[in-house]
């Protein structure tokens, strides 16, 4: 499964976002991370094949999340569902 990497000066945390290419909240979350110089990777789930979508679904549910986008995973441990700026700031220490 291919991710798109967005470079940033702040690479203290590993950030992965599952998003939808047409989702306004997903676009807002990407913009927020870019504006704060956060390095992150994302996958637009709706542009993936069926097998990858199933793998993403299992990953999110296996971490105790729900199928809502964006889903942001910080350091492979913190899962944030939807664009929750305060939780993102806390997890990324910004």
Backbone atoms as SQL, in Angstrom:
CREATE TABLE atoms (id INTEGER PRIMARY KEY, chain TEXT, resi INTEGER, resn TEXT, atom TEXT, x REAL, y REAL, z REAL);
INSERT INTO atoms VALUES
  (1, 'A', 1, 'UNK', 'N', 0.848, -1.163, 0.000),
  (2, 'A', 1, 'UNK', 'CA', 0.000, 0.000, 0.000),
  (3, 'A', 1, 'UNK', 'C', 0.901, 1.235, 0.000),
  (4, 'A', 2, 'UNK', 'N', 0.660, 2.135, -0.909),
  (5, 'A', 2, 'UNK', 'CA', 1.506, 3.304, -1.109),
  (6, 'A', 2, 'UNK', 'C', 1.023, 4.492, -0.295),
  (7, 'A', 3, 'UNK', 'N', 1.946, 5.125, 0.423),
  (8, 'A', 3, 'UNK', 'CA', 1.616, 6.344, 1.151),
  (9, 'A', 3, 'UNK', 'C', 2.221, 7.534, 0.413),
  (10, 'A', 4, 'UNK', 'N', 1.660, 8.693, 0.664),
  (11, 'A', 4, 'UNK', 'CA', 2.222, 9.939, 0.152),
  (12, 'A', 4, 'UNK', 'C', 2.880, 10.634, 1.330),
  (13, 'A', 5, 'UNK', 'N', 4.168, 10.946, 1.166),
  (14, 'A', 5, 'UNK', 'CA', 4.909, 11.581, 2.254),
  (15, 'A', 5, 'UNK', 'C', 4.933, 13.091, 2.038),
  (16, 'A', 6, 'UNK', 'N', 4.605, 13.812, 3.103),
  (17, 'A', 6, 'UNK', 'CA', 4.648, 15.268, 3.088),
  (18, 'A', 6, 'UNK', 'C', 5.800, 15.677, 4.005),
  (19, 'A', 7, 'UNK', 'N', 6.840, 16.272, 3.434),
  (20, 'A', 7, 'UNK', 'CA', 7.981, 16.653, 4.261),
  (21, 'A', 7, 'UNK', 'C', 7.631, 17.803, 5.204),
  (22, 'A', 8, 'UNK', 'N', 8.343, 17.845, 6.309),
  (23, 'A', 8, 'UNK', 'CA', 8.158, 18.924, 7.274),
  (24, 'A', 8, 'UNK', 'C', 9.362, 19.011, 8.184),
  (25, 'A', 9, 'UNK', 'N', 9.581, 20.174, 8.754),
  (26, 'A', 9, 'UNK', 'CA', 10.721, 20.370, 9.654),
  (27, 'A', 9, 'UNK', 'C', 10.531, 19.628, 10.968),
  (28, 'A', 10, 'UNK', 'N', 9.272, 19.449, 11.378),
  (29, 'A', 10, 'UNK', 'CA', 8.987, 18.770, 12.642),
  (30, 'A', 10, 'UNK', 'C', 8.736, 17.293, 12.359),
  (31, 'A', 11, 'UNK', 'N', 9.763, 16.484, 12.575),
  (32, 'A', 11, 'UNK', 'CA', 9.635, 15.042, 12.343),
  (33, 'A', 11, 'UNK', 'C', 9.873, 14.260, 13.634),
  (34, 'A', 12, 'UNK', 'N', 9.528, 14.893, 14.751),
  (35, 'A', 12, 'UNK', 'CA', 9.700, 14.276, 16.071),
  (36, 'A', 12, 'UNK', 'C', 8.820, 13.043, 16.233),
  (37, 'A', 13, 'UNK', 'N', 7.653, 13.045, 15.565),
  (38, 'A', 13, 'UNK', 'CA', 6.703, 11.937, 15.680),
  (39, 'A', 13, 'UNK', 'C', 6.439, 11.353, 14.295),
  (40, 'A', 14, 'UNK', 'N', 6.116, 10.075, 14.282),
  (41, 'A', 14, 'UNK', 'CA', 5.688, 9.439, 13.035),
  (42, 'A', 14, 'UNK', 'C', 4.176, 9.603, 12.945),
  (43, 'A', 15, 'UNK', 'N', 3.724, 10.224, 11.869),
  (44, 'A', 15, 'UNK', 'CA', 2.306, 10.518, 11.709),
  (45, 'A', 15, 'UNK', 'C', 1.803, 9.877, 10.417),
  (46, 'A', 16, 'UNK', 'N', 0.767, 9.071, 10.546),
  (47, 'A', 16, 'UNK', 'CA', 0.106, 8.453, 9.401),
  (48, 'A', 16, 'UNK', 'C', -1.361, 8.845, 9.437),
  (49, 'A', 17, 'UNK', 'N', -1.875, 9.289, 8.303),
  (50, 'A', 17, 'UNK', 'CA', -3.276, 9.671, 8.227),
  (51, 'A', 17, 'UNK', 'C', -3.977, 8.852, 7.153),
  (52, 'A', 18, 'UNK', 'N', -5.089, 8.237, 7.544),
  (53, 'A', 18, 'UNK', 'CA', -5.994, 7.629, 6.582),
  (54, 'A', 18, 'UNK', 'C', -7.042, 8.691, 6.268),
  (55, 'A', 19, 'UNK', 'N', -7.191, 9.005, 4.992),
  (56, 'A', 19, 'UNK', 'CA', -8.074, 10.093, 4.599),
  (57, 'A', 19, 'UNK', 'C', -8.908, 9.682, 3.387),
  (58, 'A', 20, 'UNK', 'N', -9.830, 10.552, 3.026),
  (59, 'A', 20, 'UNK', 'CA', -10.590, 10.426, 1.781),
  (60, 'A', 20, 'UNK', 'C', -10.252, 11.646, 0.934),
  (61, 'A', 21, 'UNK', 'N', -10.063, 11.446, -0.345),
  (62, 'A', 21, 'UNK', 'CA', -9.619, 12.540, -1.216),
  (63, 'A', 21, 'UNK', 'C', -10.648, 13.657, -1.327),
  (64, 'A', 22, 'UNK', 'N', -11.912, 13.372, -1.062),
  (65, 'A', 22, 'UNK', 'CA', -12.977, 14.356, -1.211),
  (66, 'A', 22, 'UNK', 'C', -13.477, 14.912, 0.121),
  (67, 'A', 23, 'UNK', 'N', -12.877, 14.508, 1.215),
  (68, 'A', 23, 'UNK', 'CA', -13.345, 14.864, 2.560),
  (69, 'A', 23, 'UNK', 'C', -12.807, 16.227, 2.992),
  (70, 'A', 24, 'UNK', 'N', -13.700, 17.140, 3.315),
  (71, 'A', 24, 'UNK', 'CA', -13.301, 18.462, 3.773),
  (72, 'A', 24, 'UNK', 'C', -12.513, 18.438, 5.065),
  (73, 'A', 25, 'UNK', 'N', -12.907, 17.572, 6.013),
  (74, 'A', 25, 'UNK', 'CA', -12.185, 17.463, 7.288),
  (75, 'A', 25, 'UNK', 'C', -10.786, 16.900, 7.072),
  (76, 'A', 26, 'UNK', 'N', -10.659, 15.977, 6.118),
  (77, 'A', 26, 'UNK', 'CA', -9.347, 15.408, 5.802),
  (78, 'A', 26, 'UNK', 'C', -8.438, 16.483, 5.216),
  (79, 'A', 27, 'UNK', 'N', -8.978, 17.298, 4.322),
  (80, 'A', 27, 'UNK', 'CA', -8.198, 18.393, 3.729),
  (81, 'A', 27, 'UNK', 'C', -7.779, 19.383, 4.808),
  (82, 'A', 28, 'UNK', 'N', -8.671, 19.651, 5.745),
  (83, 'A', 28, 'UNK', 'CA', -8.355, 20.568, 6.832),
  (84, 'A', 28, 'UNK', 'C', -7.239, 19.998, 7.717),
  (85, 'A', 29, 'UNK', 'N', -7.301, 18.697, 8.001),
  (86, 'A', 29, 'UNK', 'CA', -6.262, 18.058, 8.824),
  (87, 'A', 29, 'UNK', 'C', -4.910, 18.097, 8.109),
  (88, 'A', 30, 'UNK', 'N', -4.896, 17.816, 6.812),
  (89, 'A', 30, 'UNK', 'CA', -3.640, 17.882, 6.042),
  (90, 'A', 30, 'UNK', 'C', -3.081, 19.298, 6.072),
  (91, 'A', 31, 'UNK', 'N', -3.938, 20.293, 5.873),
  (92, 'A', 31, 'UNK', 'CA', -3.508, 21.695, 5.886),
  (93, 'A', 31, 'UNK', 'C', -2.939, 22.067, 7.255),
  (94, 'A', 32, 'UNK', 'N', -3.615, 21.627, 8.318),
  (95, 'A', 32, 'UNK', 'CA', -3.152, 21.907, 9.680),
  (96, 'A', 32, 'UNK', 'C', -1.739, 21.359, 9.889),
  (97, 'A', 33, 'UNK', 'N', -1.520, 20.114, 9.496),
  (98, 'A', 33, 'UNK', 'CA', -0.200, 19.498, 9.671),
  (99, 'A', 33, 'UNK', 'C', 0.854, 20.233, 8.845),
  (100, 'A', 34, 'UNK', 'N', 0.524, 20.555, 7.601),
  (101, 'A', 34, 'UNK', 'CA', 1.468, 21.301, 6.753),
  (102, 'A', 34, 'UNK', 'C', 1.783, 22.670, 7.357),
  (103, 'A', 35, 'UNK', 'N', 0.748, 23.384, 7.792),
  (104, 'A', 35, 'UNK', 'CA', 0.927, 24.724, 8.347),
  (105, 'A', 35, 'UNK', 'C', 1.809, 24.720, 9.591),
  (106, 'A', 36, 'UNK', 'N', 1.837, 23.596, 10.304),
  (107, 'A', 36, 'UNK', 'CA', 2.658, 23.486, 11.510),
  (108, 'A', 36, 'UNK', 'C', 3.984, 22.770, 11.247),
  (109, 'A', 37, 'UNK', 'N', 4.304, 22.551, 9.980),
  (110, 'A', 37, 'UNK', 'CA', 5.594, 21.960, 9.616),
  (111, 'A', 37, 'UNK', 'C', 5.766, 20.519, 10.042),
  (112, 'A', 38, 'UNK', 'N', 4.660, 19.807, 10.218),
  (113, 'A', 38, 'UNK', 'CA', 4.718, 18.412, 10.655),
  (114, 'A', 38, 'UNK', 'C', 4.963, 17.507, 9.453),
  (115, 'A', 39, 'UNK', 'N', 5.962, 16.662, 9.553),
  (116, 'A', 39, 'UNK', 'CA', 6.182, 15.647, 8.521),
  (117, 'A', 39, 'UNK', 'C', 5.154, 14.545, 8.750),
  (118, 'A', 40, 'UNK', 'N', 4.475, 14.136, 7.684),
  (119, 'A', 40, 'UNK', 'CA', 3.475, 13.077, 7.821),
  (120, 'A', 40, 'UNK', 'C', 3.305, 12.319, 6.520),
  (121, 'A', 41, 'UNK', 'N', 2.673, 11.178, 6.639),
  (122, 'A', 41, 'UNK', 'CA', 2.318, 10.366, 5.481),
  (123, 'A', 41, 'UNK', 'C', 0.813, 10.193, 5.499),
  (124, 'A', 42, 'UNK', 'N', 0.237, 10.075, 4.307),
  (125, 'A', 42, 'UNK', 'CA', -1.199, 9.841, 4.244),
  (126, 'A', 42, 'UNK', 'C', -1.539, 8.880, 3.117),
  (127, 'A', 43, 'UNK', 'N', -2.699, 8.281, 3.267),
  (128, 'A', 43, 'UNK', 'CA', -3.264, 7.394, 2.248),
  (129, 'A', 43, 'UNK', 'C', -4.690, 7.846, 2.016),
  (130, 'A', 44, 'UNK', 'N', -5.023, 8.167, 0.772),
  (131, 'A', 44, 'UNK', 'CA', -6.412, 8.457, 0.426),
  (132, 'A', 44, 'UNK', 'C', -7.099, 7.122, 0.172),
  (133, 'A', 45, 'UNK', 'N', -7.849, 6.685, 1.150),
  (134, 'A', 45, 'UNK', 'CA', -8.435, 5.342, 1.156),
  (135, 'A', 45, 'UNK', 'C', -9.347, 5.119, -0.050),
  (136, 'A', 46, 'UNK', 'N', -10.096, 6.142, -0.427),
  (137, 'A', 46, 'UNK', 'CA', -11.034, 5.985, -1.546),
  (138, 'A', 46, 'UNK', 'C', -10.333, 5.788, -2.884),
  (139, 'A', 47, 'UNK', 'N', -9.037, 6.065, -2.945),
  (140, 'A', 47, 'UNK', 'CA', -8.280, 5.863, -4.181),
  (141, 'A', 47, 'UNK', 'C', -7.518, 4.541, -4.183),
  (142, 'A', 48, 'UNK', 'N', -7.657, 3.770, -3.107),
  (143, 'A', 48, 'UNK', 'CA', -6.988, 2.467, -2.977),
  (144, 'A', 48, 'UNK', 'C', -7.842, 1.366, -3.595),
  (145, 'A', 49, 'UNK', 'N', -7.191, 0.261, -3.892),
  (146, 'A', 49, 'UNK', 'CA', -7.898, -0.923, -4.348),
  (147, 'A', 49, 'UNK', 'C', -8.621, -1.593, -3.191),
  (148, 'A', 50, 'UNK', 'N', -9.484, -2.520, -3.513),
  (149, 'A', 50, 'UNK', 'CA', -10.305, -3.196, -2.508),
  (150, 'A', 50, 'UNK', 'C', -9.466, -3.894, -1.442),
  (151, 'A', 51, 'UNK', 'N', -8.396, -4.545, -1.845),
  (152, 'A', 51, 'UNK', 'CA', -7.550, -5.269, -0.890),
  (153, 'A', 51, 'UNK', 'C', -6.915, -4.310, 0.114),
  (154, 'A', 52, 'UNK', 'N', -6.394, -3.183, -0.367),
  (155, 'A', 52, 'UNK', 'CA', -5.801, -2.198, 0.536),
  (156, 'A', 52, 'UNK', 'C', -6.854, -1.562, 1.439),
  (157, 'A', 53, 'UNK', 'N', -8.034, -1.284, 0.912),
  (158, 'A', 53, 'UNK', 'CA', -9.106, -0.716, 1.741),
  (159, 'A', 53, 'UNK', 'C', -9.466, -1.663, 2.880),
  (160, 'A', 54, 'UNK', 'N', -9.485, -2.951, 2.587),
  (161, 'A', 54, 'UNK', 'CA', -9.788, -3.945, 3.616),
  (162, 'A', 54, 'UNK', 'C', -8.672, -3.979, 4.661),
  (163, 'A', 55, 'UNK', 'N', -7.426, -3.886, 4.225),
  (164, 'A', 55, 'UNK', 'CA', -6.290, -3.877, 5.147),
  (165, 'A', 55, 'UNK', 'C', -6.356, -2.643, 6.058),
  (166, 'A', 56, 'UNK', 'N', -6.706, -1.497, 5.495),
  (167, 'A', 56, 'UNK', 'CA', -6.843, -0.262, 6.277),
  (168, 'A', 56, 'UNK', 'C', -7.991, -0.391, 7.270),
  (169, 'A', 57, 'UNK', 'N', -9.105, -0.934, 6.823),
  (170, 'A', 57, 'UNK', 'CA', -10.259, -1.140, 7.701),
  (171, 'A', 57, 'UNK', 'C', -9.877, -1.999, 8.903),
  (172, 'A', 58, 'UNK', 'N', -9.172, -3.096, 8.643),
  (173, 'A', 58, 'UNK', 'CA', -8.737, -3.978, 9.733),
  (174, 'A', 58, 'UNK', 'C', -7.766, -3.263, 10.674),
  (175, 'A', 59, 'UNK', 'N', -6.869, -2.449, 10.113),
  (176, 'A', 59, 'UNK', 'CA', -5.905, -1.722, 10.926),
  (177, 'A', 59, 'UNK', 'C', -6.620, -0.755, 11.870),
  (178, 'A', 60, 'UNK', 'N', -7.542, 0.031, 11.339),
  (179, 'A', 60, 'UNK', 'CA', -8.261, 1.011, 12.165),
  (180, 'A', 60, 'UNK', 'C', -9.084, 0.314, 13.246),
  (181, 'A', 61, 'UNK', 'N', -9.862, -0.678, 12.859),
  (182, 'A', 61, 'UNK', 'CA', -10.705, -1.384, 13.830),
  (183, 'A', 61, 'UNK', 'C', -9.869, -2.145, 14.846),
  (184, 'A', 62, 'UNK', 'N', -8.744, -2.714, 14.404),
  (185, 'A', 62, 'UNK', 'CA', -7.858, -3.449, 15.301),
  (186, 'A', 62, 'UNK', 'C', -7.216, -2.571, 16.360),
  (187, 'A', 63, 'UNK', 'N', -7.136, -1.272, 16.082),
  (188, 'A', 63, 'UNK', 'CA', -6.572, -0.323, 17.050),
  (189, 'A', 63, 'UNK', 'C', -7.655, 0.270, 17.948),
  (190, 'A', 64, 'UNK', 'N', -8.888, -0.212, 17.780),
  (191, 'A', 64, 'UNK', 'CA', -9.988, 0.286, 18.596),
  (192, 'A', 64, 'UNK', 'C', -10.663, 1.522, 18.028),
  (193, 'A', 65, 'UNK', 'N', -10.339, 1.863, 16.792),
  (194, 'A', 65, 'UNK', 'CA', -10.948, 3.030, 16.161),
  (195, 'A', 65, 'UNK', 'C', -12.251, 2.675, 15.478),
  (196, 'A', 66, 'UNK', 'N', -12.835, 3.686, 14.856),
  (197, 'A', 66, 'UNK', 'CA', -14.037, 3.462, 14.070),
  (198, 'A', 66, 'UNK', 'C', -13.765, 3.980, 12.660),
  (199, 'A', 67, 'UNK', 'N', -14.538, 3.532, 11.713),
  (200, 'A', 67, 'UNK', 'CA', -14.306, 3.899, 10.319),
  (201, 'A', 67, 'UNK', 'C', -14.846, 5.297, 10.046),
  (202, 'A', 68, 'UNK', 'N', -14.031, 6.269, 10.375),
  (203, 'A', 68, 'UNK', 'CA', -14.352, 7.671, 10.177),
  (204, 'A', 68, 'UNK', 'C', -13.066, 8.349, 9.737),
  (205, 'A', 69, 'UNK', 'N', -13.196, 9.341, 8.894),
  (206, 'A', 69, 'UNK', 'CA', -11.999, 9.971, 8.341),
  (207, 'A', 69, 'UNK', 'C', -12.016, 11.470, 8.591),
  (208, 'A', 70, 'UNK', 'N', -10.836, 12.038, 8.834),
  (209, 'A', 70, 'UNK', 'CA', -9.537, 11.389, 8.839),
  (210, 'A', 70, 'UNK', 'C', -9.323, 10.556, 10.106),
  (211, 'A', 71, 'UNK', 'N', -8.493, 9.547, 9.985),
  (212, 'A', 71, 'UNK', 'CA', -7.994, 8.803, 11.134),
  (213, 'A', 71, 'UNK', 'C', -6.493, 9.038, 11.149),
  (214, 'A', 72, 'UNK', 'N', -6.010, 9.577, 12.247),
  (215, 'A', 72, 'UNK', 'CA', -4.598, 9.938, 12.373),
  (216, 'A', 72, 'UNK', 'C', -3.963, 9.046, 13.423),
  (217, 'A', 73, 'UNK', 'N', -2.835, 8.444, 13.070),
  (218, 'A', 73, 'UNK', 'CA', -2.110, 7.566, 13.982),
  (219, 'A', 73, 'UNK', 'C', -0.746, 8.206, 14.246),
  (220, 'A', 74, 'UNK', 'N', -0.468, 8.471, 15.521),
  (221, 'A', 74, 'UNK', 'CA', 0.781, 9.116, 15.916),
  (222, 'A', 74, 'UNK', 'C', 1.644, 8.096, 16.638),
  (223, 'A', 75, 'UNK', 'N', 2.870, 7.949, 16.157),
  (224, 'A', 75, 'UNK', 'CA', 3.851, 7.036, 16.761),
  (225, 'A', 75, 'UNK', 'C', 3.333, 5.609, 16.902),
  (226, 'A', 76, 'UNK', 'N', 2.446, 5.238, 16.024),
  (227, 'A', 76, 'UNK', 'CA', 1.917, 3.873, 15.985),
  (228, 'A', 76, 'UNK', 'C', 1.153, 3.494, 17.262),
  (229, 'A', 77, 'UNK', 'N', 0.834, 4.485, 18.114),
  (230, 'A', 77, 'UNK', 'CA', 0.143, 4.179, 19.365),
  (231, 'A', 77, 'UNK', 'C', -1.101, 5.030, 19.597),
  (232, 'A', 78, 'UNK', 'N', -1.069, 6.298, 19.240),
  (233, 'A', 78, 'UNK', 'CA', -2.189, 7.212, 19.485),
  (234, 'A', 78, 'UNK', 'C', -3.068, 7.272, 18.242),
  (235, 'A', 79, 'UNK', 'N', -4.356, 6.993, 18.400),
  (236, 'A', 79, 'UNK', 'CA', -5.298, 7.028, 17.286),
  (237, 'A', 79, 'UNK', 'C', -6.293, 8.165, 17.516),
  (238, 'A', 80, 'UNK', 'N', -6.378, 9.058, 16.543),
  (239, 'A', 80, 'UNK', 'CA', -7.289, 10.199, 16.626),
  (240, 'A', 80, 'UNK', 'C', -8.255, 10.103, 15.458),
  (241, 'A', 81, 'UNK', 'N', -9.534, 10.024, 15.764),
  (242, 'A', 81, 'UNK', 'CA', -10.559, 9.916, 14.736),
  (243, 'A', 81, 'UNK', 'C', -11.185, 11.278, 14.516),
  (244, 'A', 82, 'UNK', 'N', -11.263, 11.673, 13.271),
  (245, 'A', 82, 'UNK', 'CA', -11.813, 12.948, 12.826),
  (246, 'A', 82, 'UNK', 'C', -10.836, 14.071, 13.150),
  (247, 'A', 83, 'UNK', 'N', -11.115, 15.259, 12.667),
  (248, 'A', 83, 'UNK', 'CA', -10.204, 16.386, 12.873),
  (249, 'A', 83, 'UNK', 'C', -10.472, 17.010, 14.236),
  (250, 'A', 84, 'UNK', 'N', -9.655, 16.615, 15.211),
  (251, 'A', 84, 'UNK', 'CA', -9.753, 17.129, 16.577),
  (252, 'A', 84, 'UNK', 'C', -8.452, 17.874, 16.865),
  (253, 'A', 85, 'UNK', 'N', -8.461, 19.164, 16.568),
  (254, 'A', 85, 'UNK', 'CA', -7.236, 19.950, 16.651),
  (255, 'A', 85, 'UNK', 'C', -6.565, 19.857, 18.016),
  (256, 'A', 86, 'UNK', 'N', -7.341, 19.918, 19.095),
  (257, 'A', 86, 'UNK', 'CA', -6.744, 19.864, 20.430),
  (258, 'A', 86, 'UNK', 'C', -6.036, 18.544, 20.686),
  (259, 'A', 87, 'UNK', 'N', -6.629, 17.438, 20.262),
  (260, 'A', 87, 'UNK', 'CA', -5.985, 16.122, 20.454),
  (261, 'A', 87, 'UNK', 'C', -4.744, 15.985, 19.582),
  (262, 'A', 88, 'UNK', 'N', -4.794, 16.530, 18.380),
  (263, 'A', 88, 'UNK', 'CA', -3.630, 16.478, 17.481),
  (264, 'A', 88, 'UNK', 'C', -2.487, 17.295, 18.080),
  (265, 'A', 89, 'UNK', 'N', -2.820, 18.498, 18.547),
  (266, 'A', 89, 'UNK', 'CA', -1.786, 19.349, 19.184),
  (267, 'A', 89, 'UNK', 'C', -1.145, 18.633, 20.369),
  (268, 'A', 90, 'UNK', 'N', -1.975, 17.992, 21.194),
  (269, 'A', 90, 'UNK', 'CA', -1.463, 17.293, 22.372),
  (270, 'A', 90, 'UNK', 'C', -0.556, 16.135, 21.964),
  (271, 'A', 91, 'UNK', 'N', -1.002, 15.320, 21.015),
  (272, 'A', 91, 'UNK', 'CA', -0.213, 14.157, 20.608),
  (273, 'A', 91, 'UNK', 'C', 1.100, 14.558, 19.958),
  (274, 'A', 92, 'UNK', 'N', 1.104, 15.699, 19.244),
  (275, 'A', 92, 'UNK', 'CA', 2.297, 16.148, 18.530),
  (276, 'A', 92, 'UNK', 'C', 3.109, 17.167, 19.318),
  (277, 'A', 93, 'UNK', 'N', 2.621, 17.505, 20.512),
  (278, 'A', 93, 'UNK', 'CA', 3.323, 18.456, 21.381),
  (279, 'A', 93, 'UNK', 'C', 3.556, 19.801, 20.699),
  (280, 'A', 94, 'UNK', 'N', 2.477, 20.324, 20.088),
  (281, 'A', 94, 'UNK', 'CA', 2.584, 21.653, 19.438),
  (282, 'A', 94, 'UNK', 'C', 1.569, 22.611, 20.030);
